[in-house]
Amino acid sequence: MFFSEFNQLPEWAHWLAQDADGTWWAFEHEPNLADSAWYENEVGRSLRLGSGIISDDWESSLKKI
């Protein structure tokens, strides 16, 4: 996973996921899956964390933290 540039996530961040383009995101609530990206479910915050190595298995990147 890509986190080398982040020492601390926001307190509200409970989910992490990577989009098809390699971008990592933190989400407050479990995000929804679209064609090539994850998106907030209209009830929480999200934060772009940065870009990582593009993965063919990005759809499996969603993790609860």
HELIX and SHEET records of a PDB file:
HELIX    1   1 TRP A   58  SER A   60  5                                   3    
SHEET    1   A 4 SER A  46  SER A  51  0                                        
SHEET    2   A 4 THR A  23  PHE A  27 -1                                        
SHEET    3   A 4 TRP A  15  GLN A  18 -1                                        
SHEET    4   A 4 LYS A  63  LYS A  64 -1                                        
SHEET    1   B 2 ASN A  32  LEU A  33  0                                        
SHEET    2   B 2 TRP A  38  TYR A  39 -1                                        
END                                                                             
